[in-house]
Amino acid sequence: MSLNNTPLESAYINLVSGNFIIAQSLGIEDGVDYCHSRGIRRIDEVSINHHLKNGSIVLINPIAVSVTGESFNLSTETIATQFAIKLKAEKLIGFCSLQGISDKNGNLLSELSPNEAEKYIAELEKQPKNHSDILHFLYSAIKVCKQGVRRSHLISYQENGPLLQELFSHEGIGSQITMENCEKIRRANIYDIAGILELIQPLKQQGILICRSREQLEIEIDKFTIIERENMIIAFVALYAYLEEKSAEMACLAVHPDYRNLSRGEKLLKHITLQAKNLNLEKLFVLTTRSTHWFLERGFFPAKVDMLPIKTRAL
């Protein structure tokens, strides 16, 4: 397909390659002569960073020379691992023939910690089927994660445009090894208001949530807790405490449509319940007309108006 009449028509992207690697001899190890397969002695990260800052794409050749001028073959896994560590990469991406890493039932595991990945390797090595591509990636992923690379992602080269989906969508595809969960629950701040309003608007139109203006959110933002994924707010809830009555209202619970049915609501409910307990509150209530059954299934029960705090009875 031609690039004419596309945003890339006038783009100038340079591809740079060079002798950025100095190889070293592995010699004979455990009686095995590695011949022309060698390891990495040194990486010229200064030159590589220079080209990256100039907007170029750096292509690394798997053939490298030693200090004596000999040419040696380097494995792609070794190159990717060492470069990710040396260049302090944000993410290491690998390709395999499968959709990613799956459990015993064939369900895709979208996220694993390094410890979980090590357990998965132990199970995989017991199987008679060859999983060398996944094993090589997992070994590399565990190593780079422990050396400060936040995430490693395994995606399928048989998919259509997998790299684009991974880089330019919040949900992504495949499986990732990460030192930290890509989703985090935290208290909201003033910079989260735009994201909260974006989620509130369609729910307000459906009559699920009451209208909250930007000014009201600015005043009450410290009462909100959010779930953030890839710098995007995907769920939130508010807690209004009535200390004198030893009770609190759980309000404005909302989850992004693309992330529903994945227990985000339950996570926020548990978080808010813990907040209420830490405040020594005895009751947690919610005012709703559209989500009654969801709360009933999670231990709430209908209550009379006179059981509510005085300030909320007129609502």
C-alpha positions, 0 to 999 in steps of 0.5 A, a space after each residue: 500500500 502506498 503512503 501517498 495521501 497519508 499522514 506519513 507522506 511527508 514524514 522523514 524517518 531515518 533508520 540508523 545502523 552501525 557497530 554499536 556492539 563489541 562481542 566477546 568470546 564465550 570459549 568452551 563451556 561445560 565441554 561445549 565449543 560455542 564457535 562463532 556464537 558469542 556474548 556482548 562485551 560492550 554496548 555504545 549506548 552514548 551513540 545510540 542515545 544520540 541517534 534516538 534523540 535525533 528521532 532516528 530508529 536504531 537497527 541492531 545487527 545480530 552480527 558483531 565484531 570482537 576487539 580482534 576484528 572477528 565477526 560473531 553471531 549474537 542471539 536476538 534475546 541476548 541483544 534485546 535483554 542487554 539493550 533494554 537494561 543498558 538504555 533503561 528502556 520503558 518496555 521490552 517487547 517480544 514476538 511469538 507464535 501464540 497469543 501470549 501466555 496461557 494458563 492450564 485451561 487455555 485462558 490468556 494471562 494478561 499480566 504476571 509478576 517476575 515470581 509468577 513468571 518463574 513458576 510458569 517457566 517451571 511448569 512449562 519445562 515439564 511439558 514435552 511440547 517445545 515452547 522455546 520462544 516463550 521460554 527465551 522471552 520469559 528468561 529475558 523478561 525476568 532479567 530485565 524486570 529485576 534490572 529496572 525495566 518496568 514491563 516486558 510484553 509478549 505478543 503474537 506475530 500472527 495477529 494483524 498489527 499487534 505492535 500497533 495495538 500494543 503501543 497505541 491502545 490502553 488495553 493492549 494485547 498479549 501478556 506482560 511481565 511487570 514489577 508493578 500492576 499497570 492498574 493502581 488505586 489512589 486518591 484523586 487530585 485536582 488533575 483528575 477532574 477532567 477524566 472523572 467528568 468524562 466518565 460521569 457525563 454518559 452515566 448522568 444522561 442515562 440517569 444512573 448518576 446525579 449531575 456534578 459540576 466541575 466546581 463541585 468536584 473541585 471542592 469534593 475531589 479529596 473524597 474521590 478514589 480512582 483506578 488508573 490504568 496507563 494514565 487513564 481513569 477507568 473507575 472511581 468512587 466517592 466516600 462522604 463520611 458523617 463522623 457524628 453518626 458513625 456512618 458514611 455514604 458510598 457515592 458516584 461509583 462508575 466504571 469505564 464501559 470497556 472495563 466493566 465485568 472485570 471486578 473493578 467495582 468490587 475493588 473500589 467497594 473493598 477499598 471504600 469499606 477499608 477507608 470507612 473502617 479506618 475512620 471507625 465508622 459503623 455503617 456504609 450506605 448507598 443511595 441508588 435507584 438503578 444499581 440496587 441489585 448490584 449492591 444487594 448481591 454484595 451484602 447491602 440491604 434496603 433501609 428506611 430513611 430515618 436510618 440515614 444521617 440527618 443531612 441526607 434525609 432530604 435528598 
